[in-house]
Amino acid sequence: MNPERIKRLLKQKENIHLEFKEAATALPGNLFETICAMLNRDGGDILLGVDDNGKVSGVDENAVAKMITDLVNLSNNPQKLDPPFILFPQVYDINSRKIIHIQAPASSQVHKTGKIIYDRSNDGDFKVEQPHRIAEMANRKRNHYTEGLIYPALRMEDFKQELFPKVRNLIRSNNPAHPWLALDDLQMMEISGLWKKDYLNGQEGFTLAAALLLGKDKVIQQIVPHYKIDALVRINNVERYDDRLYIRTNLVEAYELLMDFVSRHLPDKFYLKGDQRISLRNTIFREIAANLIIHREYTNAAPGTFVIYADRVETENANNPHGEGPIDPANFVPFPKNPLIAKFFIQLGRAEELGSGILTTSRLMKEYAGKGKAVFIEGGTFKTIIPLPDGKGMAINGTINGTINGTISDTINDTINDTVSDTVKERLSKAVKLLLEKPGMKVNELIEKLAVSERTAKRDLEKIRPLVEYRGSKKTGGYFLTDYMLSKLSKEQND
């Protein structure tokens, strides 16, 4: 979400997807009725600190932090929202007043608050008490959101156990105080909606989303044998391919494999956001990779594809459409195709709020490609077209990566003494590449990627202090490449 879209929402009237609520010093008493109703229907936006006519009344600045903390904790509390659906509100300054934006996406589950189920209409929120109406809601979600299909025979041993520490490290890096970190593996899966009970037929167990996110490869292939992501480079050989990556593993690692493919084959540009340099390639294609994985219809046999051409990248995946035709980034209502998977990726820090991918990619396209616009087409398949910088796609035959690798190796050799072994030098090079691809990494992320102890990782980083620096507080900060290192890489790439 960005301030421009918030301002557009303020110009609209309240509707099935939009609710205004005044909230000067505390959360409104009926807030969770609206959250529950939107989760149960088609999702929507809630703006706190706004009256019924769209006039910004504001939230007391001294109350904002507590209201956000309360909202996050309550949305994760089954006594308040059952099943829980953790929310991440955002604060915006509008007309010198603060408002809180809550995005409540459509959920694949039926939620209740205060033991009452609510639904949403243009007239607001209403209770759903008749059994046949509840059954209709559950059937609608079951038919539309196939990620919630229950597989009663799935057991904890069917999941890749080494993924759970990885998931915890990613969550901790994104939010050290995340409430899921206090839970054991099964509790985490239950509260994230990966285990559920169908109250219509009494069936209970792990879901398709659970298998896809955390399942062993052989388990995933038995449940969805057609599942694959086909990543191709078609520049010199457009009929077949120059390079290919065939992904058929869990979605947590599939994302990493796809991003590695991106870093090998796509050019990068350094971009100054405030006083911080960021990688435009990684910022844009993290969104594209996450969307390709998160919003696919996994019961459809069509493969997900990620194809790099000389002048563009095209992605396509099977879709359960909520509209037809090109999407206008300035005027669209985001709609989740797999809310459970999307929510899980958000906790890992690999996705932001719903719709952010389209907005971020569109906003940065001029800086990255120099011309053209990102195209997003909704239909039976969801298609994305991302233009590349002129002629830069032709550099995939090792030129860019060779330059970067050579610069890193030469700089490290110039920085450290000759007594350091080649093994350590290789590890230091890998650390620099990791920070180039993902600035701000925490030490526990580097430990995992480098396969070393915390003591070794910190000792390694100390050896290359002119190239790497720590920024921020002890709890929330991370490691970044220094301006000296970035300038060398940028100079070599531009040359």
Residue pairs with C-beta under 8 A, 6 or more apart in sequence:
1 90
1 101
1 103
1 353
1 355
1 356
1 359
2 359
2 363
3 92
3 93
3 94
4 330
5 359
6 47
6 92
6 94
6 99
6 101
7 94
8 330
8 331
9 18
9 45
9 47
10 47
10 50
10 54
10 56
10 94
11 54
12 18
12 54
13 54
14 20
14 52
14 124
15 122
16 41
16 42
16 44
16 120
16 121
16 122
17 38
17 42
17 43
17 44
17 45
17 333
18 44
18 45
18 46
18 47
19 34
19 38
19 44
19 45
19 46
19 47
19 124
20 46
20 47
20 50
20 51
20 52
20 53
20 54
21 28
21 31
21 34
21 46
21 47
21 48
21 50
22 28
22 48
22 49
22 50
22 51
22 57
23 31
23 48
23 49
23 59
23 67
23 100
24 49
24 57
24 58
24 59
24 60
24 63
25 59
25 60
25 63
26 63
26 67
27 48
27 67
27 70
27 71
27 74
28 48
30 125
31 46
31 48
31 71
32 74
32 80
32 81
32 113
32 114
33 113
33 118
33 125
34 46
34 104
34 118
34 120
34 124
34 125
35 46
35 75
35 81
35 85
35 87
35 102
35 104
35 113
36 81
36 111
36 112
36 113
36 117
36 118
36 125
37 118
37 119
37 120
37 124
37 125
37 126
38 44
38 46
38 104
38 106
38 120
39 85
39 104
39 105
39 106
39 107
39 109
39 111
40 107
40 110
40 111
40 117
40 118
40 119
40 120
40 128
40 137
41 106
41 119
41 120
41 121
42 106
42 120
42 335
43 103
43 104
43 105
43 106
43 107
43 334
43 335
43 336
43 354
44 103
44 104
44 120
45 101
45 102
45 103
45 104
46 101
46 102
46 103
46 104
47 99
47 100
47 101
47 102
48 59
48 67
48 89
48 99
48 100
48 101
48 102
49 56
49 57
49 58
49 59
49 97
49 98
49 99
49 100
50 56
50 57
50 99
51 57
56 94
56 95
56 97
56 99
57 97
58 97
58 98
58 99
59 67
59 97
59 98
59 99
59 100
61 98
64 91
64 98
64 100
67 89
67 100
68 89
68 91
68 100
71 87
71 89
71 100
71 102
72 86
72 87
72 88
72 89
72 179
73 179
74 80
74 81
75 81
75 84
75 85
75 86
75 87
76 84
76 86
76 179
76 191
77 84
78 84
78 191
80 113
80 114
81 111
81 112
81 113
82 111
82 112
82 113
82 115
83 109
83 111
83 191
83 193
83 196
84 191
84 193
85 104
85 107
85 109
85 111
85 193
85 343
86 179
86 343
86 347
87 102
87 103
87 104
88 103
88 346
88 353
89 100
89 101
89 102
90 100
90 101
90 353
91 98
91 99
91 100
91 101
92 98
92 99
92 100
92 101
103 353
103 354
103 355
105 334
105 335
105 336
105 339
105 342
105 343
105 354
106 335
106 336
106 339
107 141
107 193
107 339
108 141
108 144
108 145
108 147
108 148
108 193
108 209
108 338
108 339
108 340
109 141
109 148
109 193
109 196
109 340
110 117
110 134
110 137
110 138
110 141
110 199
111 117
112 118
116 127
116 129
117 127
117 128
117 129
117 134
117 137
118 125
118 126
118 127
118 128
119 125
119 126
119 128
119 133
119 137
120 126
128 134
128 137
135 200
138 198
138 199
138 200
139 200
141 148
142 148
142 149
142 198
144 320
145 338
145 339
145 340
146 208
146 297
146 298
146 299
146 320
147 207
147 208
147 209
147 212
147 298
147 338
147 339
147 340
147 341
148 193
148 196
148 207
148 208
148 209
148 340
149 207
149 208
149 299
150 196
150 198
150 203
150 204
150 205
150 206
150 207
151 205
151 206
151 207
151 208
151 211
151 223
152 203
152 204
152 205
153 205
154 205
154 206
154 210
154 211
154 215
154 219
156 185
156 186
158 206
158 211
158 215
158 216
158 219
159 210
159 214
159 215
159 216
159 219
160 214
160 215
160 216
160 217
160 250
163 214
163 250
163 252
163 253
164 185
164 188
164 214
166 252
166 448
167 188
167 214
167 252
167 348
168 181
169 444
169 445
169 448
170 348
170 349
170 350
170 445
171 178
171 180
171 181
171 347
171 348
171 349
172 178
172 181
172 442
172 444
173 349
173 441
173 442
173 444
173 445
173 478
174 347
174 348
174 349
175 347
175 349
176 475
176 476
178 347
180 188
180 191
180 192
180 347
183 191
186 195
189 195
189 206
189 210
189 214
192 340
192 343
192 344
192 347
193 207
193 209
193 340
193 343
194 206
194 207
194 209
194 210
194 213
194 214
194 340
194 344
195 204
195 205
195 206
195 207
195 210
196 204
196 205
196 207
197 203
197 204
198 204
207 340
208 223
208 224
208 298
208 299
209 338
209 340
209 341
209 344
211 219
211 220
211 223
211 224
212 220
212 224
212 227
212 250
212 251
212 298
212 341
213 250
213 251
213 252
213 341
213 344
214 250
214 252
215 223
215 250
216 250
217 248
217 249
217 250
220 227
220 248
220 249
220 250
221 227
221 248
224 298
224 299
226 301
226 303
227 248
227 298
228 246
228 247
228 248
228 303
228 304
229 246
229 247
229 248
229 254
229 258
229 292
229 293
229 303
229 304
229 305
229 306
230 244
230 245
230 246
230 247
230 303
230 304
230 305
230 306
231 244
231 245
231 246
231 247
231 258
231 261
231 305
231 306
231 307
232 241
232 243
232 244
232 245
232 305
232 306
232 307
232 308
233 241
233 242
233 243
233 244
233 265
233 307
233 308
233 396
234 240
234 241
234 242
234 307
234 308
234 309
235 242
235 308
235 309
235 310
235 393
235 394
235 396
236 242
236 397
238 309
242 396
242 397
243 264
243 265
243 396
245 257
245 258
245 261
247 254
247 257
247 258
249 257
251 293
251 341
251 345
252 348
254 293
255 289
255 290
255 293
255 345
255 350
258 289
258 292
258 293
258 306
259 282
259 285
259 286
259 289
259 437
261 306
262 281
262 282
262 285
262 289
263 281
263 282
263 401
263 437
264 396
264 401
265 308
265 396
266 281
266 285
266 308
266 313
266 388
266 393
266 396
267 281
267 388
267 389
267 392
267 393
267 395
267 400
267 493
268 279
268 280
268 281
268 282
268 400
268 493
269 279
269 280
269 281
269 367
269 368
269 389
270 277
270 278
270 279
270 280
270 486
270 489
270 490
271 277
271 278
271 279
271 280
271 283
271 364
271 367
271 368
272 278
276 439
276 480
277 439
277 481
277 483
277 486
278 439
279 436
279 437
279 439
280 364
280 367
280 368
281 368
282 437
282 438
283 360
283 364
284 360
284 361
284 364
284 365
284 368
284 386
285 313
285 386
286 350
287 351
287 356
287 357
287 360
287 361
288 306
288 313
288 315
288 357
288 361
288 384
288 386
289 306
290 345
290 350
290 351
290 357
291 315
291 357
291 384
292 304
292 306
292 315
292 317
292 384
293 304
293 341
293 345
294 336
294 337
294 338
294 341
294 342
294 345
294 351
295 317
295 319
295 336
295 337
295 338
295 342
295 382
296 304
296 317
296 318
296 319
296 337
296 338
297 317
297 318
297 319
297 320
297 337
298 318
298 338
300 318
300 319
301 318
302 317
302 318
302 381
304 315
304 316
304 317
304 318
305 314
305 315
305 316
305 317
306 313
306 315
307 313
307 314
307 315
308 393
308 396
309 388
309 393
310 388
310 391
310 393
310 394
311 387
311 388
311 390
311 393
312 385
312 386
312 387
312 388
312 393
313 384
313 385
313 386
313 388
314 383
314 384
314 385
314 386
315 383
315 384
315 386
316 381
316 382
316 383
316 384
317 381
317 382
318 380
318 381
319 337
319 378
319 379
319 380
319 381
319 382
320 337
321 378
321 379
321 380
321 382
322 335
322 337
322 378
323 335
323 378
324 378
324 379
325 377
325 378
325 379
326 375
326 376
326 377
326 378
327 358
327 376
327 377
327 378
329 358
329 359
329 362
329 374
329 376
332 355
332 358
334 354
334 355
334 358
335 354
336 342
336 354
342 351
342 354
345 351
346 352
346 353
351 357
352 360
358 374
358 376
361 374
361 386
362 373
362 374
365 372
365 373
365 374
365 386
365 387
368 389
369 386
369 387
369 388
369 389
370 389
370 390
371 387
371 390
372 387
373 387
374 384
374 385
374 386
374 387
375 383
375 384
375 385
376 382
376 383
376 384
377 383
377 384
377 385
400 493
403 492
403 493
404 433
404 436
404 489
404 492
404 493
405 429
405 433
406 492
407 488
407 489
407 492
408 429
408 432
408 433
408 489
409 425
409 429
411 467
411 485
411 488
412 425
412 428
412 429
412 432
412 464
412 467
413 425
415 463
415 464
415 466
415 467
416 425
416 428
416 463
416 464
420 463
424 460
424 463
427 450
427 452
427 460
428 460
428 463
428 464
430 449
430 450
431 446
431 450
431 457
431 460
431 461
431 464
431 468
432 464
432 467
432 468
432 481
432 485
434 441
434 445
434 446
434 449
434 450
435 441
435 468
435 479
435 480
435 481
436 481
436 489
438 445
439 478
439 480
439 481
440 471
440 472
440 477
440 478
440 479
440 480
441 449
441 478
441 479
442 478
442 479
443 454
443 457
443 458
443 479
444 454
446 457
446 461
446 479
447 453
447 454
447 457
450 456
450 457
450 460
452 460
461 468
461 479
466 482
466 484
466 485
467 481
467 482
467 484
467 485
468 479
468 480
468 481
468 482
468 485
469 479
469 480
469 481
469 482
470 477
470 478
470 479
470 480
471 477
471 478
471 479
471 480
472 478
481 489
